[in-house]
């Protein structure tokens, strides 16, 4: 805890008392002696210590596991402490930070230990429903039910470098299992964790996350245009300008919009699309805004699912959302179909439609068909002068209409895809200007 808590702010929460028969609920011979040795070795009475503290100035409830106490395992008393800490967090409207280091459930308490995972899951769900964020830090090791509840169930999942992370602990894996699959880095690559954070950067990073998730802005800002100021003359001119490699991309707009930003990664279903979709939270004028930004490439299903996860999280925490549209369209290869492209896009449509917080959209480049429209907020979409929005790419429209290649430019004109056409048609609200001095 001392690694992340501000000096002098740490206050351990009282531990609920529980009477237990000799050697625990199963009368496991030697269990009391094991607990006594663990207490003497660690100076703790249980495998988790719960405390209220400030992290870079933001108050939070910390749930710190002590792996030296019976492998950080969960038993009935562990469940008592965790439930009491979650109840305290909800009563005082505080975010929860599990600092996880556990090997799983405690063998000496059998199924009574395993059912503590249900208690933890219930408390986490109630805290989520209360609109309070949970940011987990995965230490070494994080395995078993602790990973499947306190870790993977958090809104944002950070991990220390080299941490062993996986549902299967080292002693229960297949003999030929690849150890590299059970690491923090592997979980980030698989979309199950958001970032690996070095210990020396953990406190600052965690403090920033807590500020971003607890200080929402009233609405998302509408970024000014960063590219060309003049409007395209023809539909094909709009397409060429949107596809130009010199046009500013999402990274430039996000950097110009926010003082700092932190990204989430992964769809929590085994996939990530870091090249096609940037999602996270940024600070603007001291308040936080969520963002989901396409990067100009074909968006993969994992990218859409990550964006839907971001929008749902922001909506639950009352944080407004900025979406940046820039894609030639959704990825349409066979692998994308196997990964559920249609259902993934449907998730984003549904998340935007259901959002109670303001969602603001800016089309900054290509707006290719439904893969772009999914991120666009109805009635709250604007465009830059070097963008276009189309029912389908002009080349594909010409192919569908069985027109020869030289008809592509005429087709682009007929589709009325220029920003000024979109305003006239009522598809977008307006065209953004460049920032004034």
N, C-alpha and C positions, 0 to 999 in steps of 0.2 A: 504493500500500500504506500509505503514511504516513497516509492519511485514516482508516483503520480500525484499524491496529495500535497497541497500547499502546506508549508511549515505552520505548525500550531493549529491546523484546522481539523485534524483527525479526532473523531469522537466515536469510540466503539459503542455499538448498540447493545442494550441488555439482551442476554441470551435466555430464552424460555427454559424453565425447569422441567425436567421429565424424570420420573421415577422409572428405573429399569431393574429387572431381576438380575441376579448374579449371572455373569457371563452373557448378558444380553437376552433378547426376546427368544432366541433359539436355544439358550443354555449351552452355547458353543464353548467347550472347555478351553480355557486359556485366553478368552476374549478380553476379560477385564485386565489381565496382565499385559496384553498387547497394547491396549489403550493407555495403560499407565506408562509403559515404556515410550510410547509415541508422545505423550504429554511431557515426559521428562526430557526427551530429545528436542522437541520443538518449542516448548514453553506455552503451547496452546492446549485447550481442553477439547477441541473438535477440529475437524478438517477444513472448516470455513470460518472466517472472521468477517463480521459485517459491521460497517461503520459509516457514519455520515462524515463528509469531508468536502473541501473545495478543491477543484482541479483547475488551475489557472484562473481562479476567481469564480468559477461556476459551481454552485453546490450540487452534490450528487450523493447517491448511496453506493458504496463500494462493497462488492462481495468477493473477498480474496480467499482463494483456496491455498491451503498449506499441504503441498504434496508429501512432505515429510511425515505427516500424520496419516498413517495407514494408506499411503498412496493417494491422498486427497479424495478418498472414496466417500460416497454418499450413504449415510445411514439415517435412522429416524431422527436423531438429534440434529443432524445436518439439515434435514428437511424442516425441522422446527425453526432453526435459525434463518434459513432462506425465506420461509413464509413470513416470519416476523419482519424481516428486512424489506420485503416487497410491500407489505402492508404499511410500514412506516413511510416508504417512498410515495405511495399513493396518498397517504394522509397529509403529507407535506409537499405534494406536487413536485417531486424530485426525479430526475433521470436515474436510471440504474446502470451500473457498470460492473458486470461480472469479470473478475480477473481469474480466468479458469486455469487450473492445473490439476487434473484428476485422471485416475485410471478407470473410473466407472463406479459401479455400485458395490457395497461392502458385502463380501461373501458371508461373513459371520452373522449377518442379519437376514440372509436369504431373500425371499420375495418381499418381505417388509421393507428391505432396502431398495429393491427395484421399484416398488410403487412410489417411492419418493419422487421419481421422475414425473409422475402424474401430478403430484403436488406442485412441483416446480413449474411444469407446463401451465397449470391452471393459474398460478400467480403471475407468470409472464403474460398470459392472455389477458388477465384482468388489468394489468399495467398497460398493455397495448390499447385496450379499450378505453382506458382513462386518458389517452392521448399523451402518454409519457414515453420518451425515447429510451431505448436500451442499446448500449454500445459495449460489445464484448471484446475482451483482449485475451487471445489464445496464447497461453504459455506452454512450456514443455513439461509433460505431455498433456494433450487435451484429447481424450479418447472416451469411448463408451457413451453412456447416457448423458454425461456432462457436456459433451460435444453436441449431442443430438437435442439438447434442451437449452441450457444456458448459453452455449456457444452459437450453434447454427440458428437458434431461434431468435437471436438479437436482430435489431434493425440494421446495425452496422457491425461488421466483424473485422477486427484488426488482429494481426498475429505477429509474434516476435520471430525474428529470423531463426531458421533451424528448428523451430518447434515441431514436435511430432503431433500431427493432427489427423484423426480418423476415427470412424466408429469402432473399428476393430483395433484392439490394443496389440502390442507387440507379441504377446504370448498366445494369442488366439487366432492369428492370421495363418493362411495357408503357408506351408514351408517354402513354396516357390514365389511368394508375393514379392513384388518389386517395392523395396523400402521407399523409393522416391515418390511413390503414389501417396504416402502417408505423411506428407510434409505440409507446412504452411504454404510454401510456394506452389505446390501442386493443388491445394484447395483454392488458391486465388485463380490459377489457370483454369480450373474446372468450374469457376463461377460460384463457389461455395463460400468464399471469403472475399473481402474487399481490398485489403492491402496488407503488405508486410512492412512493419515499422520498426526500425532499429531502436534499442532500449533508450539511447540518449535522446531520441526524438519523440518518445512515447508520450511524455507529459504534455508537451506543446501540442502534439497532434490530437491527443485525447481532449485537451482543453478546447481546442478549436472546434472539434466535432460537437462537444457539449454546447458551446455557444451557438453554433449553426442550427442545432436541432431544437433549441429552446428560445430563440429570438426571432420570430418570423416578421417579415416586412408586411405592410398592408397589401401590396400588390407587386407583381413582377415589373421591372422596368422594361421599356421598349427601347432596345439599343438603336443608336443612329446608324445610318449607312456608312460603311467604311470603304466601299469600292467606288465605281464611277457614279457621277451625279446626274448625267444626262440619261434620258429614257431611250430604250431601243426603238429603232425606226420600224423594223419588221419583226414578225414572229421568229424568223430564222436568226435574225440579229440577236434577239433575246436568248435564244438557245446557245449561240456561239459565246456570248458574253458570260452566261451562267457556267459554261463548261471551260472557260479560260483558266489555265493554271495560275494566272496572275491574280485572279479574284480572291479577296479575303475569305478565309474559311472559318469554321466554328471556333477554333482555338483563338483566333484574333478577336472575334466578337466576345468570347467569354473573358479573355484577358482585359479587354477594354471595359467590360461591364462590372467586373468584380474586383474588390481589393485583394481577396484571396479566395480560393475555392478548393474543395476536397471532393474527390470522386468516389462513387461506389462502383463496384464491378461485379458483373455476373448476374445470372437469372435465377440462381439457387436451384436449377434443375440440371446442372452439369454443363452449362455453356456460358461463354462470354464473347463479346464482340467489341473488343477495345479499339479496333480499327474503324468501325462503322458507326458507333454510338458512344457519345460521352455523356455520362450521367453523374449528378452529384449536387452539392449545395455550395453556394457562394455568398460572400458578405458584400453588401452594398449599403453604404451610409450607416454602417453599424447594425444592420438587420440582415436576415438571411432569406435567400431565394433559392428554390430548387431549379435545376435545369436538366433538360434532355435535348441533346444536340446531335443531329446527324452530321457526318463529316465529309459528304460528297461522294461516298462510295455506295454500292448496293448494300442495304442493311440486312444483316443476318437475323434469323429468328431469335437468337439469344439477345441481340441488341434490342429488339422490340420487347421481349419479356423483361429485360433490365429496365427499359423506359417505363413499362407498366408498373414494375415494382417501385420505381422512384416516384411516380405520380401518386400511387396509393399511399406510400409512406408520407409524402409531403401533405397529402390531403388529411391524413390522420393527425398529423402534428400541426395543422393549420398554417402551413407554409406555402405561399404562392409559387407558381411554376412558370418558368420561361421555356418554351420549346423553340428550337432552331431547325427549320426544315431545309435539308440539302441532300438529296439523293436522286439518282437517276431512276430509282425504284427499288422494290424489295428484291433480294437475291432470289433468282428463279431456277437455280440448278437443282439437280436431283437430290443432293444432300440437304438443301434447304427444305425441300418438300418432306424428306424423311424426318427433319428436325421440327416439323410442324409450322411452316411459314404462315399458313392461313390462321390457325388458332392463335399464333403469337401476335399477328397484326390485329386480330379481333380483341385480344387483351388490351392493346393500347387504345383502340377505339372505345372500348368499354370504360377504361380508366379515365380518359379525358371526358367522356360523356357523364360519368358519375361524380367527377370531382366537384367538391363544394367550395374549394378555394379558387381564386382567380387563376386562370391559365391564359397566358399571353403567347402568341406565336409570331415569329418573324421568318419569312421565307428569304433566305440569303443566297440561294443558288438555284439548283435544279429542284423542281417540285414534280417528281415523277409518279403519277398515278396514285393508287390507294396506299402504296408504301410510304408516300409523303403525306397524304391527307390524314393518315391515322394520327399524326402528331399535331395536326392543325386544330386550334380551338375554334369552334363555330362562332362566328360573330366577333371574334377577337384576334383576327389574323391580319398582319400587315406584310409588306414585301419591300425589298430593296430594289433600286433601279436596275441592278444587274442580276435579276432572277426571272424565272418563269414558273408557271404552274400549269400542268396539262393533264388531261384525262389519260394520256399515254404519250410516250415519246413520239415525236413526229415521224421518225423512221419506221417505228412499229405501226403507227396509224396508217402510213402509206402502204405497208406490207399487208395489213388486214384488208385495206380497201383495194388491194391488187393493183396499186399504182406503180409505175416504174420509178427507179431511184431519182431521176431528175424532177419528180413531182414532190419530193420531200419538202422543199422550201415553200411551195404553194400550200401544201398541207399544213405546215406550221402556221401560216398566215390564216388559214381557214379556222384553225382551232382556237384562235384568239387567246393566246397564252401570255402576252406581254403584261407587265404590271398594270399599265393603264387600261388594258382590256379587262383585267380582273376587277379593277375598281368599278368600271362601267357596268360590268355584269353583276356586281354585288357579291362577288366571291370573297374579296378582301375589303378591309375597311379603308386602307390607304397605303400610300408609298412613303417610306420614311426618308427624311433628309439627312444630309451630313451635319455633324455637330458644328454649331456656330462658335466663333471665337469668344 
